[in-house]
């Protein structure tokens, strides 16, 4: 039976968050008719059993292995009956009435096809919510701190405004992403090559290329913890910042797909140059060899993943 909204949640070892997430959903849907689908990515913490016991209204898909965020979301489409689709993370807690407000916004604004919301941390501090597409250049500027020099560059995260009004942007984070059903009927959902990271960037890019409009909506707030499902992934430290190998891989796939081979080579060059700059900063600030070694490891890992992905043409998993 058709309904207003299908909420799609991908779960991986976050049983400790499910009660809070579902409780927030109940307070946020208002008068909407809602279908809930959870795709469990082979969790080892009893998540599937908890959902079966406490949430019998949830349609549960249990995978035998972790297929990644994008592919798991894609699985739910075969079951979805809503005129709108909400992609919601288990570590994203919506404020009261917030889901209904976003649906009503789409009802009133037919040009808008993808909608994101205001994201904050547990501490109430604003998180990047309204974003521009990444490029090898703007990511290099942010990593090295040279964005303070090249002030005219369009950075991925533009935080220099109050986030109090609706605003068109390039892409919105996938922790709360509301789509019209027609979007996936027209362009599909996520490119399955992205195991984790960049899938929503890629999808919003495809939707904008097809004539869609991606909007930021300020009147719904989501408390977003971030990184809960990825905690078990191997990570590389780059001058204080944890960069998962899967994030590096997805960035390579994205740049090859949207910027071509020359763009990929530029990304590699700027990655190596950025690591060199960060290593030099670490030495000048007396932080010792640990940060320098982390920068070298990041460059080496990026080169290794370039080979393992056959020059960013295929995923490693």
C-alpha positions in Angstrom: 0.0 0.0 0.0 1.3 3.4 -0.9 2.3 5.9 1.8 3.7 9.4 2.3 7.2 8.3 3.2 9.6 5.4 3.3 12.3 5.7 5.8 15.4 3.7 4.9 18.0 3.0 7.6 21.3 1.1 7.2 22.6 -0.4 10.4 26.0 -1.7 11.1 26.8 -2.6 14.8 24.8 0.4 16.2 22.3 -1.5 18.4 23.0 1.0 21.2 21.6 3.8 19.1 18.4 2.2 17.7 16.0 3.0 20.6 17.0 6.7 20.5 16.8 6.9 16.7 13.4 5.2 16.5 12.1 7.2 19.4 13.0 10.4 17.7 11.4 9.2 14.4 8.1 8.6 16.2 8.1 12.1 17.5 9.1 13.6 14.2 6.7 12.0 11.7 3.5 13.8 12.9 0.5 12.8 10.8 2.5 11.2 7.9 1.9 7.6 6.8 5.3 5.9 7.1 7.0 2.7 6.0 10.2 1.8 7.8 12.9 -0.3 6.3 16.1 -1.3 8.0 19.0 -3.0 6.2 21.3 -4.7 8.6 24.9 -5.1 7.2 25.8 -8.3 9.1 26.0 -6.6 12.5 27.7 -8.6 15.3 26.0 -6.8 18.2 22.5 -8.3 18.1 21.0 -5.5 16.1 18.8 -7.7 14.0 17.3 -9.5 17.0 16.7 -6.3 18.8 14.8 -4.9 15.8 12.7 -8.0 15.4 11.8 -8.0 19.1 11.1 -4.3 19.7 10.1 -2.9 16.3 7.8 -5.4 14.6 6.5 -2.7 12.2 10.0 -2.4 10.6 10.6 -4.3 7.4 14.1 -5.9 8.0 16.6 -7.0 5.5 19.5 -8.9 7.0 22.7 -9.2 4.9 25.1 -12.1 5.4 28.0 -9.7 4.9 28.6 -6.0 5.1 27.9 -4.7 1.6 28.5 -1.1 2.3 26.3 2.0 2.8 25.3 2.7 -0.8 24.5 -0.9 -1.8 22.5 -1.5 1.3 20.4 1.6 0.7 19.9 0.4 -2.9 18.5 -2.9 -1.6 15.6 -1.2 0.2 14.3 0.4 -3.0 12.6 -2.9 -4.1 10.4 -2.6 -1.0 9.8 1.1 -0.9 6.2 2.3 -1.2 6.5 6.0 -0.2 6.1 9.0 -2.5 9.1 10.3 -0.7 12.2 8.4 0.5 14.2 9.4 3.6 17.7 8.1 4.0 18.4 8.3 7.7 21.5 7.2 9.7 21.2 5.4 13.0 23.3 8.1 14.6 21.0 10.9 13.4 18.2 12.0 15.8 15.5 14.2 14.4 13.8 16.9 16.4 10.0 16.7 17.2 7.9 17.2 14.1 11.1 17.5 11.9 10.4 14.8 9.4 6.8 16.1 8.7 8.2 19.6 8.2 10.6 18.5 5.5 7.9 16.5 3.7 5.6 19.5 3.8 8.4 21.6 2.4 8.8 19.3 -0.6 5.0 19.3 -1.0 5.1 23.1 -1.3 8.2 23.4 -3.5 7.9 21.1 -6.5 11.2 22.3 -8.0 13.1 20.9 -5.0 14.0 17.2 -5.5 16.6 16.5 -2.8 16.5 18.1 0.7 18.9 18.2 3.6 18.6 19.8 7.0 20.4 21.6 9.8 22.9 19.2 11.5 24.4 19.7 14.9 26.5 17.6 17.3 25.5 16.5 20.8 27.0 19.7 22.0 24.7 21.8 19.7 27.6 23.0 17.6 26.6 23.4 13.9 28.0 20.8 11.5 28.5 21.2 7.7 25.0 20.9 6.3 24.9 22.7 3.0 27.9 21.7 0.9 29.7 22.3 -2.4 31.2 19.7 -4.6 34.8 18.6 -3.7 37.6 19.2 -6.2 41.3 18.3 -5.9 42.0 22.0 -5.4 39.5 22.9 -2.7 40.3 19.8 -0.7 44.0 20.6 -0.9 43.4 24.1 0.3 41.4 22.9 3.4 43.9 20.1 4.3 46.9 22.5 4.2 45.2 25.5 5.7 45.9 27.5 2.5 42.1 28.3 2.3 43.0 31.3 4.5 45.2 32.6 1.7 42.9 31.7 -1.3 39.8 33.3 0.2 37.9 33.4 -3.1 37.9 29.6 -3.5 34.6 27.8 -3.2 35.2 25.3 -0.4 33.3 22.1 0.3 32.0 23.4 3.6 30.9 27.0 3.6 30.2 27.8 7.2 30.4 31.6 6.9 26.6 32.2 7.1 24.0 31.8 9.7 22.2 28.7 8.2 18.9 30.2 9.1 17.3 30.3 5.6 16.6 27.7 2.9 19.4 27.7 0.4 20.3 25.8 -2.8 23.6 23.9 -2.6 25.5 21.1 -4.5 24.9 18.3 -2.1 23.6 17.4 1.4 25.0 14.7 3.8 23.4 11.3 3.6 22.7 11.1 7.3 19.4 12.8 6.6 18.5 13.0 2.9 15.0 13.3 1.7 14.3 12.5 -2.0 11.3 12.5 -4.2 10.6 9.0 -5.5 10.9 10.3 -9.0 14.6 11.0 -8.4 15.5 7.3 -8.0 13.1 6.4 -10.8 15.0 8.7 -13.1 18.7 8.3 -12.1 18.7 5.4 -9.6 20.1 5.6 -6.2 23.8 5.1 -5.3 26.7 4.0 -7.5 27.5 0.6 -6.0 31.2 1.2 -6.4 31.3 3.5 -3.4 31.4 1.2 -0.3 31.4 4.1 2.1 31.8 7.9 1.6 31.1 10.1 -1.5 28.0 8.1 -2.5 25.7 11.1 -1.7 28.0 13.5 -3.3 28.0 11.5 -6.5 24.2 11.0 -6.4 23.4 14.7 -5.9 25.8 15.5 -8.8 23.8 13.1 -11.0 20.5 14.6 -9.9 21.6 18.2 -10.5 22.9 17.2 -13.9 19.4 15.8 -14.6 17.9 19.2 -13.8 17.0 18.5 -10.1 17.4 21.0 -7.3 19.2 20.2 -4.0 18.2 22.4 -1.1 19.2 23.0 2.5 16.2 23.3 4.9 16.9 25.1 8.2 13.6 24.4 10.1 14.4 20.8 11.0 17.4 20.0 13.2 19.1 16.7 13.4 21.6 15.8 16.2 24.3 13.8 14.3 27.0 11.9 16.1 28.9 10.8 13.0 31.3 7.9 12.4 29.6 5.3 14.6 29.4 2.6 11.9 33.0 3.3 10.6 34.7 2.9 14.0 35.9 -0.6 13.2 37.4 0.4 9.8 41.2 0.7 9.6 42.3 4.3 9.7 45.3 6.4 8.9 46.3 9.4 10.9 47.3 12.5 8.9 48.5 15.2 11.1 45.9 14.7 13.7 43.0 13.9 11.4 41.8 10.3 11.0 41.3 9.4 7.3 39.8 6.0 6.7 41.2 4.1 3.7 37.7 3.7 2.4 37.4 7.5 2.2 40.6 7.7 0.2 39.4 5.0 -2.1 36.0 6.7 -2.7 37.7 10.0 -3.4 39.8 8.4 -6.1 36.7 6.8 -7.6 34.9 10.0 -7.5 37.6 12.1 -9.1 38.2 9.6 -11.9 34.5 9.4 -12.6 33.8 13.2 -12.6 37.2 14.8 -13.5 38.7 12.2 -15.7 42.2 10.8 -15.8 43.8 14.3 -15.7 41.7 15.2 -12.7 42.8 12.0 -11.0 46.4 12.8 -11.6 45.9 16.3 -10.3 44.3 14.8 -7.1 47.3 12.5 -6.7 49.8 15.4 -7.1 48.0 17.7 -4.7 47.6 14.8 -2.2 51.4 14.3 -2.2 52.0 18.0 -2.1 49.6 18.4 0.8 51.2 15.7 2.8 54.6 17.3 2.2 53.2 20.6 3.5 51.7 19.0 6.6 54.9 17.1 7.3 56.9 20.4 7.1 54.5 22.1 9.4 54.8 19.3 11.9 58.6 19.6 11.9 58.5 23.4 12.2 56.1 23.2 15.1 58.2 20.6 16.8 55.6 17.9 16.9 58.1 15.2 16.1 58.4 12.4 13.6 55.1 10.7 14.4 53.0 13.2 12.4 55.6 13.2 9.6 55.3 9.4 9.4 51.5 9.7 9.3 51.8 12.0 6.3 54.1 9.7 4.5 51.8 6.8 5.3 48.8 8.7 3.8 50.7 9.3 0.6 51.8 5.7 0.4 48.2 4.4 1.1 46.8 6.7 -1.6 49.3 5.4 -4.1 48.5 1.8 -3.1 44.8 2.3 -3.5 45.3 3.9 -6.9 47.0 0.6 -8.0 44.4 -1.6 -6.3 41.5 0.2 -7.9 43.1 -0.1 -11.3 43.6 3.7 -11.5 40.3 4.3 -9.8 38.1 2.3 -12.2 36.9 -0.3 -9.8 36.4 -0.7 -6.0 38.5 -3.0 -3.8 35.4 -4.5 -2.2 
